[in-house]
Amino acid sequence: MIALALLVLLVVGVPVGVAFALIVMVRAEAWSIELSSLASIPYDTVSSFPLLAIPLFLLGGELMNRGGLIRQLTAVCDILLGWVRAPLGHVMILASALMGAITGSSVATVAAIGGTVGREMSLRGYPRGYTAALNASAGLLGVLIPPSIPLILYGSIVGVSITQLFLASVMPGIVMMLALGVVHAWMSRHVLPGGQELVAGAQPTTHAAVDGRMVQRSMAAIMTRSIPALMLPVLVLGGIYSGIFTPTEAAAVAALYALLVTVLGRMTKFGELNGIFARAALSSAAILVIIGFTSIFNRAMVLEQVPQSIAGYATGFTDSALVFLLVVNLVLLLIGMFMETNAATLLMGPLLAPAAAKFGIDPVHFAIILVTNIEIGLLTPPMAANLYVAARTNNADLVSLLRYLGWFLVAALLVMATITYVPQLSLWYRYFF
C-alpha cells in the first residue's frame, strides 16, 4: 500500500523528495517516528563526508562544460577515432565516458555531450532522432564510469567501500562502451546517407588537398590545448586508485583544478562564476533533498523490519542465487522505470543488500548489479530522464528518438545480464591488487 501510494505521487508529478516526505509524515505515528526528527535525520544524513563529493563533482563538471573544456575533449576524441567508419558516433560514446569520469552524473553527461557532439552529428547527416538516442544511451556511461554519484550514495548508505565500488565499475563501463560502439557501427550503415558521414568543412583531415604537414600541426595544436582537460580524469582517478585521495577529496581537487584552469586560462569570466556556482548548487540541492527525505523513509523501513522481511521472503522463495538475481533484475528494472535514479538507489540498496548477503553475493558485485539495473531506467519511460534531456538538447521529438532506441536498449540489457552472472567482470581488481 505504501509503495503504491508513493508510486502514485511520483506518477502525478510530485517532486521525489516531497513524495517521500509526505509518506513519512502521514505514517509517522504508525512508524513511531517523532515529527521533531524530520529535521534532524535528513540533516545528519546529508552532512556526511562522502556525500560532499556530489556537489563538488557537479561543480567541476559545470566549470568544465561552461569553460569549453568539454569541446576540447571532444576534439581529442575526434582525432583518436577519426580513422574508424562513422567516427562521430564513436566520439560521442568516448566523450560521454570522459565526461562521466568528471561529473559522475548521467543527465549532466547527456546535456554536455549533446550540446557539443550532438550538433556536429546533425551537420554530418545523422537524423536528429538517432543522435538523441545515441546521446541518451551513451549517457549511461556517466553512471558506470567512475566516479559515479549513485555508487557514492550506495556506498554511503549500505556501508561499502566507495573506492572499491569505483574500481568495480571500470570494466563494466568499458564493456558498455564497446557494446554501444558495436550497435552504432551497425546502425550507422542504415541511418546515414550512403552509409557514410557527410564531409564536415571544419575538419581539415577530410580535405585531400590540404597539406599533410598542416594537418599534423592542426592535430598537434588540438592535443596541446586539450592537455589541461585530459589531466582532470587522470588526476581524479589516479588520486583515488593510488590512495592519495579519498573520493571526496578527489572531488574537491577536481573542482579546484577546473576552477583554476577555466579562470586562469580565461575560458570563463569572473562575472560568469556566479551562474556556474548557482547551477551546480541547484543540481546538488535537488539530489541532497531526495537523499535527506529518503533517509527518513529508509529509517522507517528498518524500524518496520521491511529489509528483513524481503530477505526472508527471498530466501524462502528460492535457494538459488541465480534465480534470486533474475528476480532482482526484473524488480529493479521496473523500479527504474518509475523512480529517479538516486532515489531508487537509496531506497532499494538497503532493502535488497541484506537479502543478497544471505545468498553469499559479494556486496561490491551486488552494488554494480543494482546501479546498472536502475540506471537503465534512464532509458525506459515514464521517468527516463536521459531521453527527455537528449530530445531537448538535440532538438528531436521523443517519437523519433524512440524509433532508434531499441537496439541500444538491447545492448544495455545484455551488458546488464553479463554483469549479473559474471561477477569477475566487477571484481576484476581483486586479481591485481
Salt bridges, closest charged atoms under 4 A:
GLU62 OE2 - ARG279 NE 2.89
ASP78 OD2 - ARG124 NH2 3.22
GLU120 OE2 - ARG124 NE 3.13
GLU197 OE1 - ARG124 NH1 3.08
ASP211 OD2 - ARG213 NE 3.38
ASP362 OD2 - ARG430 NH1 2.56
